[in-house]
Amino acid sequence: MWLWPRCELMVWYSVLDRFDDILAQMIKDYHSDDLQMTPFTPSDKELIMQILRFERMLLDNSTTRKLFNSYDVRKRGFCD
């Protein structure tokens, strides 16, 4: 649940960049951009789910969500 008024997405750029770094490393570690043979550990899976949950909540409550350009990272590693 989002408790604050709508915000500008650019306020969150440093956080979103850090999330990109974390997710890119997960994709690399688990080869999830290819045929993933190793399952995520419970803690890594929880981290991924919480990042994606927060990003969705943030985008739903952002006035400038069209600027979010990390869709390709998400699609490549977690959505195929």
HELIX and SHEET records of a PDB file:
HELIX    1   1 LEU A    9  TRP A   12  5                                   4    
HELIX    2   2 TYR A   13  TYR A   30  1                                  18    
HELIX    3   3 PRO A   42  ASP A   60  1                                  19    
HELIX    4   4 ARG A   65  LEU A   67  5                                   3    
HELIX    5   5 TYR A   71  ARG A   74  1                                   4    
HELIX    6   6 LYS A   75  CYS A   79  3                                   5    
END                                                                             
